Amino acid sequence: MRNASTRLLLTCAAIGVAGGLVFVVSGYLNGLVSATAPVLYGSIVGVYFLPGVVAQSLLRRGGVALLTGLFAGLIAAAFSPQWFLRYLGAGLAIGLLQELPFLVSRYRYWRAWVFYLAAAIAGIIFGAGVYLTIGAEQFSANLSVVYFALFAVSPIFFTWLGRVIASRIDKTGVARGLQREVDRRPDAPGSVDAPVTSA
């Protein structure tokens, strides 16, 4: 199992490095958007969900979203040290939010709907934090609805994209031996511990 741990760490690091490079590009775009049209800020924020969702969809293991978020934040901060805390904080905060819904099932249930519901809720929570930070209470009611809708929709879109990327990576076979089952609950259909029902 020592080999699996090293491979798992290296896999998370590789996903985190790629995510960190995407963070850098989106950071400059976010800066431009927040300066010119702050109500649209949420449209790009879903990018921060990519590393975690790729790792979770590919590996289906606890802690991988947090780990890849950490790597992504550190890589992005290396390219843009002036935003060190912003990148590190975003990577860790979103990684943690991504872990919570799967922690509830003790990392035994990885169906697609959980990813999308979690992304929408995490996006709105993250959006509320940014809303208070940038003083967006100055927005009208209509603009506030648009603002929060973008914070929900953007993470859902990037979650979908992350799952597509994970599926493509999975087809290469690089994660074979690291992955867990989609549904490992004792009562799941096909489980050794699942109750037998008569026809």
MDTraj code that builds the backbone (N, CA, C; nanometers):
import mdtraj as md
import numpy as np

residues = "MET ARG ASN ALA SER THR ARG LEU LEU LEU THR CYS ALA ALA ILE GLY VAL ALA GLY GLY LEU VAL PHE VAL VAL SER GLY TYR LEU ASN GLY LEU VAL SER ALA THR ALA PRO VAL LEU TYR GLY SER ILE VAL GLY VAL TYR PHE LEU PRO GLY VAL VAL ALA GLN SER LEU LEU ARG ARG GLY GLY VAL ALA LEU LEU THR GLY LEU PHE ALA GLY LEU ILE ALA ALA ALA PHE SER PRO GLN TRP PHE LEU ARG TYR LEU GLY ALA GLY LEU ALA ILE GLY LEU LEU GLN GLU LEU PRO PHE LEU VAL SER ARG TYR ARG TYR TRP ARG ALA TRP VAL PHE TYR LEU ALA ALA ALA ILE ALA GLY ILE ILE PHE GLY ALA GLY VAL TYR LEU THR ILE GLY ALA GLU GLN PHE SER ALA ASN LEU SER VAL VAL TYR PHE ALA LEU PHE ALA VAL SER PRO ILE PHE PHE THR TRP LEU GLY ARG VAL ILE ALA SER ARG ILE ASP LYS THR GLY VAL ALA ARG GLY LEU GLN ARG GLU VAL ASP ARG ARG PRO ASP ALA PRO GLY SER VAL ASP ALA PRO VAL THR SER ALA".split()
xyz = np.array([
    [0.0823, -0.1207, 0.0000],
    [0.0000, 0.0000, 0.0000],
    [0.0861, 0.1261, 0.0000],
    [0.2145, 0.1124, 0.0345],
    [0.3036, 0.2273, 0.0345],
    [0.3128, 0.2879, -0.1055],
    [0.3205, 0.1995, -0.2061],
    [0.3259, 0.2441, -0.3452],
    [0.2020, 0.3231, -0.3828],
    [0.0859, 0.2745, -0.3404],
    [-0.0404, 0.3418, -0.3708],
    [-0.0416, 0.4807, -0.3092],
    [0.0117, 0.4939, -0.1887],
    [0.0142, 0.6250, -0.1227],
    [0.1011, 0.7230, -0.1994],
    [0.2170, 0.6768, -0.2475],
    [0.3061, 0.7636, -0.3260],
    [0.2407, 0.8000, -0.4577],
    [0.1804, 0.7029, -0.5239],
    [0.1120, 0.7289, -0.6508],
    [-0.0042, 0.8245, -0.6307],
    [-0.0776, 0.8060, -0.5206],
    [-0.1913, 0.8931, -0.4918],
    [-0.1443, 1.0368, -0.4727],
    [-0.0381, 1.0535, -0.3959],
    [0.0173, 1.1866, -0.3714],
    [0.0663, 1.2501, -0.5016],
    [0.1360, 1.1726, -0.5847],
    [0.1864, 1.2247, -0.7119],
    [0.0732, 1.2576, -0.8077],
    [-0.0318, 1.1767, -0.8065],
    [-0.1471, 1.2035, -0.8923],
    [-0.2153, 1.3337, -0.8505],
    [-0.2349, 1.3503, -0.7201],
    [-0.2945, 1.4748, -0.6692],
    [-0.2058, 1.5946, -0.7000],
    [-0.0741, 1.5749, -0.6892],
    [0.0194, 1.6837, -0.7192],
    [0.0103, 1.7238, -0.8663],
    [0.0024, 1.6247, -0.9560],
    [-0.0061, 1.6547, -1.0997],
    [-0.1349, 1.7294, -1.1316],
    [-0.2457, 1.6848, -1.0735],
    [-0.3733, 1.7541, -1.0955],
    [-0.3670, 1.8949, -1.0362],
    [-0.3058, 1.9069, -0.9179],
    [-0.2928, 2.0369, -0.8526],
    [-0.2067, 2.1343, -0.9303],
    [-0.0982, 2.0843, -0.9910],
    [-0.0112, 2.1721, -1.0718],
    [-0.0886, 2.2259, -1.1912],
    [-0.1596, 2.1370, -1.2615],
    [-0.2397, 2.1813, -1.3766],
    [-0.3459, 2.2820, -1.3317],
    [-0.4112, 2.2520, -1.2176],
    [-0.5122, 2.3434, -1.1648],
    [-0.4533, 2.4777, -1.1253],
    [-0.3335, 2.4761, -1.0677],
    [-0.2675, 2.6004, -1.0276],
    [-0.2386, 2.6911, -1.1453],
    [-0.1990, 2.6318, -1.2579],
    [-0.1731, 2.7114, -1.3783],
    [-0.3026, 2.7746, -1.4296],
    [-0.4120, 2.6993, -1.4202],
    [-0.5426, 2.7544, -1.4597],
    [-0.5831, 2.8660, -1.3637],
    [-0.5530, 2.8483, -1.2346],
    [-0.5821, 2.9525, -1.1343],
    [-0.5149, 3.0847, -1.1716],
    [-0.3897, 3.0766, -1.2174],
    [-0.3139, 3.1980, -1.2499],
    [-0.3849, 3.2770, -1.3592],
    [-0.4237, 3.2073, -1.4657],
    [-0.4920, 3.2735, -1.5774],
    [-0.6248, 3.3313, -1.5298],
    [-0.7009, 3.2517, -1.4549],
    [-0.8319, 3.2999, -1.4093],
    [-0.8178, 3.4145, -1.3098],
    [-0.7070, 3.4174, -1.2350],
    [-0.6849, 3.5258, -1.1394],
    [-0.6784, 3.6610, -1.2077],
    [-0.6101, 3.6658, -1.3210],
    [-0.6026, 3.7912, -1.3960],
    [-0.7379, 3.8277, -1.4568],
    [-0.8099, 3.7261, -1.5051],
    [-0.9441, 3.7512, -1.5590],
    [-1.0376, 3.7991, -1.4484],
    [-1.0286, 3.7366, -1.3313],
    [-1.1125, 3.7788, -1.2179],
    [-1.0836, 3.9226, -1.1780],
    [-0.9552, 3.9587, -1.1808],
    [-0.9178, 4.0967, -1.1477],
    [-0.9814, 4.1958, -1.2436],
    [-0.9794, 4.1612, -1.3722],
    [-1.0384, 4.2476, -1.4747],
    [-1.1900, 4.2572, -1.4567],
    [-1.2532, 4.1428, -1.4338],
    [-1.3991, 4.1400, -1.4177],
    [-1.4422, 4.2154, -1.2923],
    [-1.3705, 4.1946, -1.1808],
    [-1.4107, 4.2623, -1.0565],
    [-1.3916, 4.4133, -1.0660],
    [-1.2982, 4.4571, -1.1504],
    [-1.2761, 4.6012, -1.1666],
    [-1.3777, 4.6641, -1.2614],
    [-1.4249, 4.5872, -1.3586],
    [-1.5135, 4.6451, -1.4606],
    [-1.6607, 4.6076, -1.4427],
    [-1.6873, 4.4828, -1.4040],
    [-1.8260, 4.4369, -1.3884],
    [-1.8338, 4.3381, -1.2725],
    [-1.8245, 4.3862, -1.1479],
    [-1.8181, 4.2958, -1.0314],
    [-1.9361, 4.2007, -1.0192],
    [-2.0500, 4.2357, -1.0765],
    [-2.1663, 4.1474, -1.0679],
    [-2.1410, 4.0154, -1.1421],
    [-2.0462, 4.0152, -1.2375],
    [-2.0159, 3.8954, -1.3164],
    [-1.9016, 3.8135, -1.2571],
    [-1.8535, 3.8521, -1.1406],
    [-1.7384, 3.7863, -1.0791],
    [-1.7583, 3.6353, -1.0645],
    [-1.8772, 3.5941, -1.0321],
    [-1.9059, 3.4522, -1.0102],
    [-1.8952, 3.3664, -1.1348],
    [-1.8967, 3.4271, -1.2528],
    [-1.8943, 3.3485, -1.3764],
    [-1.7632, 3.2729, -1.3954],
    [-1.6546, 3.3223, -1.3359],
    [-1.5237, 3.2588, -1.3540],
    [-1.4817, 3.1803, -1.2298],
    [-1.5478, 3.2010, -1.1192],
    [-1.5036, 3.1418, -0.9925],
    [-1.5091, 2.9891, -0.9934],
    [-1.5891, 2.9317, -1.0811],
    [-1.5983, 2.7865, -1.0896],
    [-1.4669, 2.7193, -1.1243],
    [-1.3741, 2.7947, -1.1828],
    [-1.2414, 2.7420, -1.2171],
    [-1.1740, 2.6830, -1.0932],
    [-1.1969, 2.7442, -0.9780],
    [-1.1329, 2.6984, -0.8548],
    [-1.1839, 2.5606, -0.8097],
    [-1.2931, 2.5153, -0.8696],
    [-1.3476, 2.3837, -0.8371],
    [-1.2823, 2.2727, -0.9194],
    [-1.2146, 2.3084, -1.0285],
    [-1.1612, 2.2080, -1.1208],
    [-1.0663, 2.1056, -1.0585],
    [-0.9591, 2.1470, -0.9906],
    [-0.8658, 2.0458, -0.9389],
    [-0.9320, 1.9451, -0.8465],
    [-1.0154, 1.9941, -0.7554],
    [-1.0811, 1.9062, -0.6597],
    [-1.1754, 1.8082, -0.7255],
    [-1.2550, 1.8558, -0.8206],
    [-1.3528, 1.7671, -0.8833],
    [-1.2849, 1.6653, -0.9745],
    [-1.1759, 1.7042, -1.0407],
    [-1.1020, 1.6075, -1.1224],
    [-1.0470, 1.4969, -1.0323],
    [-0.9852, 1.5356, -0.9211],
    [-0.9280, 1.4369, -0.8293],
    [-1.0355, 1.3478, -0.7684],
    [-1.1462, 1.4078, -0.7239],
    [-1.2523, 1.3286, -0.6613],
    [-1.3194, 1.2344, -0.7611],
    [-1.3468, 1.2847, -0.8823],
    [-1.4125, 1.2017, -0.9834],
    [-1.3232, 1.0876, -1.0289],
    [-1.1950, 1.1139, -1.0381],
    [-1.1001, 1.0130, -1.0855],
    [-1.0691, 0.9089, -0.9780],
    [-1.0449, 0.9550, -0.8551],
    [-0.9924, 0.8672, -0.7501],
    [-1.0968, 0.8176, -0.6508],
    [-1.2007, 0.8983, -0.6279],
    [-1.3068, 0.8633, -0.5325],
    [-1.2490, 0.8251, -0.3959],
    [-1.1688, 0.9163, -0.3419],
    [-1.1053, 0.8963, -0.2105],
    [-1.1184, 1.0237, -0.1273],
    [-1.1234, 1.0064, 0.0005],
    [-1.1325, 1.1196, 0.0909],
    [-1.0034, 1.2007, 0.0941],
    [-1.0173, 1.3322, 0.1039],
    [-0.9031, 1.4212, 0.1187],
    [-0.8396, 1.4676, -0.0106],
    [-0.8753, 1.4072, -0.1248],
    [-0.8044, 1.4422, -0.2493],
    [-0.8397, 1.5823, -0.2989],
    [-0.9628, 1.6300, -0.2737],
    [-0.9986, 1.7662, -0.3157],
    [-0.9193, 1.8687, -0.2354],
    [-0.9067, 1.8439, -0.1070],
    [-0.8308, 1.9343, -0.0203],
    [-0.6826, 1.9348, -0.0591],
    [-0.6298, 1.8174, -0.0874],
    [-0.4885, 1.8047, -0.1242],
    [-0.4584, 1.8724, -0.2574],
    [-0.5430, 1.8492, -0.3580],
    [-0.5195, 1.9126, -0.4881],
    [-0.5429, 2.0635, -0.4805],
    [-0.6389, 2.1047, -0.3965],
    [-0.6605, 2.2485, -0.3765],
    [-0.5380, 2.3150, -0.3156],
    [-0.4736, 2.2446, -0.2206],
    [-0.3505, 2.2952, -0.1599],
    [-0.2399, 2.3083, -0.2647],
    [-0.2190, 2.2027, -0.3426],
    [-0.1158, 2.2076, -0.4472],
    [-0.1447, 2.3182, -0.5485],
    [-0.2707, 2.3273, -0.5917],
    [-0.3073, 2.4291, -0.6908],
    [-0.2835, 2.5695, -0.6362],
    [-0.3218, 2.5918, -0.5098],
    [-0.3007, 2.7227, -0.4484],
    [-0.1537, 2.7587, -0.4377],
    [-0.0707, 2.6619, -0.4016],
    [0.0736, 2.6869, -0.3889],
    [0.1379, 2.7153, -0.5246],
    [0.0979, 2.6398, -0.6265],
    [0.1528, 2.6617, -0.7608],
    [0.1126, 2.7990, -0.8121],
    [-0.0153, 2.8336, -0.7985],
    [-0.0627, 2.9646, -0.8442],
    [0.0088, 3.0766, -0.7700],
    [0.0275, 3.0586, -0.6393],
    [0.0948, 3.1609, -0.5584],
    [0.2407, 3.1778, -0.5992],
    [0.3039, 3.0708, -0.6468],
    [0.4433, 3.0806, -0.6928],
    [0.4539, 3.1705, -0.8151],
    [0.3516, 3.1682, -0.9000],
    [0.3513, 3.2529, -1.0199],
    [0.3040, 3.3946, -0.9896],
    [0.2207, 3.4089, -0.8884],
    [0.1654, 3.5399, -0.8521],
    [0.1737, 3.5582, -0.7008],
    [0.2964, 3.5807, -0.6492],
    [0.3121, 3.5895, -0.5029],
    [0.2298, 3.6994, -0.4376],
    [0.1938, 3.8025, -0.5142],
    [0.1129, 3.9111, -0.4577],
    [-0.0259, 3.8627, -0.4165],
    [-0.0689, 3.7476, -0.4709],
    [-0.1995, 3.6915, -0.4379],
    [-0.1851, 3.5594, -0.3625],
    [-0.0772, 3.5453, -0.2883],
    [-0.0495, 3.4195, -0.2194],
    [-0.1672, 3.3733, -0.1342],
    [-0.2141, 3.4599, -0.0445],
    [-0.3226, 3.4223, 0.0462],
    [-0.4531, 3.3983, -0.0278],
    [-0.4760, 3.4751, -0.1322],
    [-0.5985, 3.4594, -0.2110],
    [-0.6035, 3.3212, -0.2754],
    [-0.4937, 3.2817, -0.3403],
    [-0.4909, 3.1519, -0.4076],
    [-0.4926, 3.0360, -0.3086],
    [-0.4106, 3.0464, -0.2078],
    [-0.4044, 2.9393, -0.1084],
    [-0.5379, 2.9261, -0.0356],
    [-0.5951, 3.0396, 0.0032],
    [-0.7244, 3.0391, 0.0716],
    [-0.8352, 2.9821, -0.0145],
    [-0.8397, 3.0235, -0.1421],
    [-0.9437, 2.9729, -0.2330],
    [-0.9273, 2.8231, -0.2555],
    [-0.8046, 2.7783, -0.2788],
    [-0.7800, 2.6360, -0.3022],
    [-0.8220, 2.5504, -0.1845],
    [-0.7844, 2.5940, -0.0639],
    [-0.8176, 2.5172, 0.0563],
    [-0.9664, 2.5268, 0.0926],
    [-1.0234, 2.6474, 0.0823],
    [-1.1647, 2.6653, 0.1184],
    [-1.2556, 2.5849, 0.0267],
    [-1.2303, 2.5920, -0.1033],
    [-1.3151, 2.5179, -0.1965],
    [-1.2887, 2.3686, -0.1846],
    [-1.1633, 2.3286, -0.1658],
    [-1.1327, 2.1874, -0.1439],
    [-1.2075, 2.1325, -0.0238],
    [-1.2121, 2.2102, 0.0835],
    [-1.2840, 2.1681, 0.2043],
    [-1.4338, 2.1570, 0.1784],
    [-1.4903, 2.2569, 0.1087],
    [-1.6328, 2.2525, 0.0763],
    [-1.6652, 2.1315, -0.0117],
    [-1.5718, 2.0951, -0.0997],
    [-1.5934, 1.9788, -0.1858],
    [-1.5858, 1.8470, -0.1081],
    [-1.5110, 1.8457, -0.0009],
    [-1.4969, 1.7238, 0.0791],
    [-1.6227, 1.6946, 0.1615],
    [-1.6872, 1.7979, 0.2119],
    [-1.7949, 1.7806, 0.3103],
    [-1.9086, 1.6885, 0.2667],
    [-1.9653, 1.7032, 0.1446],
    [-2.0776, 1.6147, 0.1111],
    [-2.0387, 1.4674, 0.1040],
    [-1.9145, 1.4400, 0.0694],
    [-1.8695, 1.3012, 0.0601],
    [-1.8292, 1.2470, 0.1974],
    [-1.7889, 1.3359, 0.2844],
    [-1.7565, 1.2980, 0.4219],
    [-1.8811, 1.2456, 0.4938],
    [-1.9974, 1.3043, 0.4603],
    [-2.1242, 1.2627, 0.5203],
    [-2.1472, 1.1127, 0.4998],
    [-2.1115, 1.0614, 0.3805],
    [-2.1282, 0.9175, 0.3531],
    [-2.0004, 0.8402, 0.3855],
    [-1.9092, 0.9045, 0.4572],
    [-1.7794, 0.8460, 0.4922],
    [-1.7038, 0.8009, 0.3664],
    [-1.7156, 0.8840, 0.2631],
    [-1.6459, 0.8629, 0.1358],
    [-1.6805, 0.7285, 0.0712],
    [-1.8077, 0.6905, 0.0825],
    [-1.8510, 0.5630, 0.0235],
    [-1.9452, 0.5816, -0.0944],
    [-1.9873, 0.7048, -0.1212],
    [-2.0896, 0.7291, -0.2239],
    [-2.0451, 0.8440, -0.3140],
    [-2.0236, 0.8161, -0.4440],
    [-1.9651, 0.9128, -0.5366],
    [-2.0486, 0.9337, -0.6617],
    [-2.1796, 0.9313, -0.6490],
    [-2.2668, 0.9496, -0.7654],
    [-2.2592, 1.0942, -0.8165],
    [-2.2882, 1.1112, -0.9474],
    [-2.2745, 1.2420, -1.0131],
    [-2.3591, 1.3501, -0.9476],
    [-2.4827, 1.3177, -0.9063],
    [-2.5714, 1.4208, -0.8535],
    [-2.5130, 1.4867, -0.7284],
    [-2.4358, 1.4110, -0.6506],
    [-2.3754, 1.4679, -0.5296],
    [-2.2738, 1.5755, -0.5682],
    [-2.1960, 1.5501, -0.6731],
    [-2.0989, 1.6480, -0.7212],
    [-2.1675, 1.7788, -0.7598],
    [-2.2776, 1.7689, -0.8357],
    [-2.3441, 1.8897, -0.8863],
    [-2.4160, 1.9664, -0.7762],
    [-2.4842, 1.8943, -0.6877],
    [-2.5513, 1.9608, -0.5760],
    [-2.4487, 2.0281, -0.4853],
    [-2.3411, 1.9570, -0.4568],
    [-2.2347, 2.0127, -0.3719],
    [-2.1723, 2.1361, -0.4356],
    [-2.1526, 2.1318, -0.5678],
    [-2.0922, 2.2462, -0.6384],
    [-2.1810, 2.3697, -0.6273],
    [-2.3118, 2.3512, -0.6467],
    [-2.4036, 2.4655, -0.6387],
    [-2.4051, 2.5250, -0.4983],
    [-2.4143, 2.4397, -0.3967],
    [-2.4184, 2.4881, -0.2577],
    [-2.2862, 2.5545, -0.2202],
    [-2.1749, 2.4891, -0.2547],
    [-2.0435, 2.5464, -0.2232],
    [-2.0239, 2.6793, -0.2955],
    [-2.0703, 2.6873, -0.4199],
    [-2.0588, 2.8122, -0.4958],
    [-2.1334, 2.9261, -0.4289],
    [-2.2534, 2.8982, -0.3806],
    [-2.3329, 3.0014, -0.3143],
    [-2.2680, 3.0429, -0.1819],
    [-2.2170, 2.9461, -0.1065],
    [-2.1472, 2.9779, 0.0194],
    [-2.0243, 3.0639, -0.0094],
    [-1.9458, 3.0226, -0.1087],
    [-1.8268, 3.0988, -0.1461],
    [-1.8669, 3.2381, -0.1942],
    [-1.9744, 3.2435, -0.2730],
    [-2.0240, 3.3719, -0.3237],
    [-2.0663, 3.4654, -0.2124],
    [-2.1281, 3.4103, -0.1083],
    [-2.1699, 3.4932, 0.0054],
    [-2.0488, 3.5558, 0.0732],
    [-1.9411, 3.4767, 0.0867],
    [-1.8183, 3.5296, 0.1466],
    [-1.7598, 3.6428, 0.0641],
    [-1.7545, 3.6229, -0.0677],
    [-1.7007, 3.7265, -0.1568],
    [-1.7931, 3.8484, -0.1563],
    [-1.9232, 3.8229, -0.1543],
    [-2.0249, 3.9294, -0.1526],
    [-2.0004, 4.0254, -0.0365],
    [-1.9761, 3.9683, 0.0806],
    [-1.9515, 4.0511, 0.1992],
    [-1.8162, 4.1206, 0.1917],
    [-1.7168, 4.0509, 0.1338],
    [-1.5812, 4.1068, 0.1256],
    [-1.5741, 4.2276, 0.0331],
    [-1.6411, 4.2173, -0.0839],
    [-1.6295, 4.3270, -0.1815],
    [-1.7359, 4.4338, -0.1610],
    [-1.8204, 4.4158, -0.0597],
    [-1.9222, 4.5168, -0.0315],
    [-2.0292, 4.5216, -0.1385],
    [-2.0683, 4.4049, -0.1904],
    [-2.1642, 4.4001, -0.3007],
    [-2.3074, 4.4261, -0.2569],
    [-2.3270, 4.4569, -0.1271],
    [-2.4623, 4.4888, -0.0826],
    [-2.5153, 4.6144, -0.1509],
    [-2.4248, 4.6835, -0.2218],
    [-2.4653, 4.8008, -0.2979],
    [-2.5420, 4.7623, -0.4240],
    [-2.5372, 4.6324, -0.4636],
    [-2.6108, 4.5864, -0.5811],
    [-2.7608, 4.5981, -0.5555],
    [-2.8352, 4.6215, -0.6625],
    [-2.9814, 4.6178, -0.6524],
    [-3.0242, 4.4725, -0.6322],
    [-3.1506, 4.4519, -0.6002],
    [-3.2020, 4.3159, -0.5768],
    [-3.1835, 4.2290, -0.7009],
    [-3.2118, 4.2844, -0.8193],
    [-3.1982, 4.2081, -0.9437],
    [-3.0532, 4.1685, -0.9699],
    [-2.9616, 4.2610, -0.9484],
    [-2.8199, 4.2318, -0.9698],
    [-2.7685, 4.1298, -0.8679],
    [-2.8218, 4.1346, -0.7473],
    [-2.7823, 4.0362, -0.6452],
    [-2.8251, 3.8960, -0.6854],
    [-2.9431, 3.8843, -0.7467],
    [-2.9899, 3.7539, -0.7950],
    [-2.8972, 3.7023, -0.9038],
    [-2.8596, 3.7894, -0.9977],
    [-2.7669, 3.7510, -1.1057],
    [-2.6329, 3.7095, -1.0459],
    [-2.5848, 3.7868, -0.9503],
    [-2.4569, 3.7594, -0.8856],
    [-2.4545, 3.6192, -0.8242],
    [-2.5548, 3.5878, -0.7413],
    [-2.5578, 3.4576, -0.6744],
    [-2.5872, 3.3436, -0.7719],
    [-2.6670, 3.3707, -0.8761],
    [-2.6949, 3.2677, -0.9769],
    [-2.5653, 3.2266, -1.0469],
    [-2.4790, 3.3246, -1.0777],
    [-2.3513, 3.2935, -1.1423],
    [-2.2609, 3.2129, -1.0500],
    [-2.2656, 3.2421, -0.9215],
    [-2.1849, 3.1665, -0.8254],
    [-2.2352, 3.0225, -0.8106],
    [-2.3615, 2.9966, -0.8456],
    [-2.4140, 2.8594, -0.8426],
    [-2.3890, 2.7888, -0.9750],
    [-2.4126, 2.8587, -1.0867],
    [-2.4028, 2.7978, -1.2201],
    [-2.2584, 2.7716, -1.2605],
    [-2.1691, 2.8648, -1.2336],
    [-2.0293, 2.8490, -1.2731],
    [-1.9652, 2.7244, -1.2113],
    [-1.9791, 2.6999, -1.0804],
    [-1.9240, 2.5762, -1.0245],
    [-1.9865, 2.4497, -1.0842],
    [-2.1161, 2.4559, -1.1169],
    [-2.1805, 2.3398, -1.1783],
    [-2.1185, 2.3126, -1.3156],
    [-2.0991, 2.4188, -1.3946],
    [-2.0386, 2.4016, -1.5269],
    [-1.8969, 2.3452, -1.5145],
    [-1.8169, 2.4024, -1.4258],
    [-1.6789, 2.3556, -1.4117],
    [-1.6710, 2.2176, -1.3461],
    [-1.7736, 2.1820, -1.2688],
    [-1.7803, 2.0458, -1.2154],
    [-1.8054, 1.9481, -1.3293],
    [-1.8973, 1.9840, -1.4176],
    [-1.9221, 1.9004, -1.5360],
    [-1.7928, 1.8849, -1.6174],
    [-1.7240, 1.9980, -1.6419],
    [-1.5999, 1.9950, -1.7185],
    [-1.4945, 1.9093, -1.6481],
    [-1.4831, 1.9233, -1.5173],
    [-1.3871, 1.8439, -1.4402],
    [-1.4163, 1.6956, -1.4472],
    [-1.5459, 1.6602, -1.4459],
    [-1.5827, 1.5193, -1.4567],
    [-1.5520, 1.4643, -1.5956],
    [-1.5666, 1.5465, -1.6984],
    [-1.5304, 1.5052, -1.8348],
    [-1.3793, 1.4813, -1.8425],
    [-1.3019, 1.5733, -1.7861],
    [-1.1556, 1.5594, -1.7850],
    [-1.1152, 1.4329, -1.7099],
    [-1.1771, 1.4088, -1.5939],
    [-1.1457, 1.2896, -1.5148],
    [-1.1784, 1.1626, -1.5920],
    [-1.2891, 1.1654, -1.6652],
    [-1.3277, 1.0488, -1.7452],
    [-1.2244, 1.0194, -1.8538],
    [-1.1736, 1.1259, -1.9159],
    [-1.0710, 1.1084, -2.0201],
    [-0.9408, 1.0551, -1.9592],
    [-0.9039, 1.1072, -1.8440],
    [-0.7829, 1.0589, -1.7750],
    [-0.8007, 0.9126, -1.7364],
    [-0.9207, 0.8797, -1.6880],
    [-0.9500, 0.7431, -1.6456],
    [-0.9297, 0.6436, -1.7599],
    [-0.9653, 0.6834, -1.8816],
    [-0.9522, 0.5944, -1.9978],
    [-0.8069, 0.5618, -2.0306],
    [-0.7139, 0.6451, -1.9840],
    [-0.5716, 0.6171, -2.0079],
    [-0.5204, 0.5071, -1.9154],
    [-0.5905, 0.4840, -1.8048],
    [-0.5511, 0.3800, -1.7105],
    [-0.4489, 0.4229, -1.6067],
    [-0.4126, 0.5522, -1.6044],
    [-0.3086, 0.5968, -1.5114],
    [-0.3504, 0.5875, -1.3642],
    [-0.4811, 0.5865, -1.3391],
    [-0.5269, 0.5818, -1.1994],
    [-0.5678, 0.4415, -1.1566],
    [-0.5463, 0.3439, -1.2420],
    [-0.5852, 0.2065, -1.2075],
    [-0.5110, 0.1625, -1.0813],
    [-0.5849, 0.1058, -0.9889],
    [-0.5253, 0.0621, -0.8630],
    [-0.5374, 0.1662, -0.7531],
    [-0.5698, 0.2891, -0.7903],
    [-0.5880, 0.3954, -0.6908],
    [-0.7349, 0.4231, -0.6627],
    [-0.8187, 0.3882, -0.7583],
    [-0.9591, 0.4263, -0.7517],
    [-1.0398, 0.3362, -0.6592],
    [-1.1410, 0.3980, -0.6010],
    [-1.2377, 0.3231, -0.5215],
    [-1.3678, 0.3134, -0.6014],
    [-1.4571, 0.2263, -0.5564],
    [-1.5864, 0.2079, -0.6237],
    [-1.6721, 0.3332, -0.6099],
    [-1.7648, 0.3507, -0.7030],
    [-1.8566, 0.4649, -0.6993],
    [-1.9489, 0.4548, -0.5780],
    [-1.9930, 0.3332, -0.5461],
    [-2.0839, 0.3137, -0.4323],
    [-2.0324, 0.1972, -0.3482],
    [-1.9760, 0.2294, -0.2318],
    [-1.9200, 0.1268, -0.1434],
    [-2.0019, 0.1093, -0.0160],
    [-2.1254, 0.1582, -0.0167],
    [-2.2094, 0.1421, 0.1026],
    [-2.2431, -0.0055, 0.1213],
    [-2.2542, -0.0514, 0.2455],
    [-2.2835, -0.1930, 0.2708],
    [-2.4132, -0.2413, 0.2070],
    [-2.5137, -0.1519, 0.1966],
    [-2.6424, -0.1931, 0.1408],
    [-2.6556, -0.1600, -0.0076],
    [-2.5452, -0.1218, -0.0728],
    [-2.5496, -0.0866, -0.2150],
    [-2.5744, -0.2117, -0.2989],
    [-2.6485, -0.1982, -0.4105],
    [-2.6687, -0.3134, -0.4987],
    [-2.5342, -0.3687, -0.5453],
    [-2.5170, -0.4974, -0.5366],
    [-2.3906, -0.5593, -0.5789],
    [-2.2891, -0.5699, -0.4680],
    [-2.3167, -0.5078, -0.3527],
    [-2.2245, -0.5142, -0.2413],
    [-2.2303, -0.6520, -0.1759],
    [-2.1182, -0.6972, -0.1238],
    [-2.1129, -0.8264, -0.0538],
    [-2.2080, -0.8259, 0.0647],
    [-2.2186, -0.7096, 0.1306],
    [-2.3036, -0.6987, 0.2502],
    [-2.4471, -0.6607, 0.2201],
    [-2.4793, -0.6412, 0.0907],
    [-2.6146, -0.5979, 0.0561],
    [-2.7152, -0.7082, 0.0842],
    [-2.8341, -0.6695, 0.1341],
    [-2.9338, -0.7709, 0.1615],
    [-2.9804, -0.8374, 0.0329],
    [-3.0026, -0.9684, 0.0368],
    [-3.0495, -1.0418, -0.0808],
    [-3.2006, -1.0345, -0.0841],
    [-3.2554, -0.9934, -0.1998],
    [-3.3995, -0.9864, -0.2122],
    [-3.4472, -1.0956, -0.3051],
    [-3.5612, -1.1535, -0.2717],
    [-3.6126, -1.2602, -0.3574],
    [-3.6811, -1.2011, -0.4800],
    [-3.6793, -1.2732, -0.5891],
    [-3.7362, -1.2249, -0.7149],
    [-3.8873, -1.2233, -0.7064],
])
top = md.Topology()
chain = top.add_chain()
for i, resn in enumerate(residues, 1):
    res = top.add_residue(resn, chain, resSeq=i)
    for name in ("N", "CA", "C"):
        top.add_atom(name, md.element.get_by_symbol(name[0]), res)
traj = md.Trajectory(xyz[None], top)
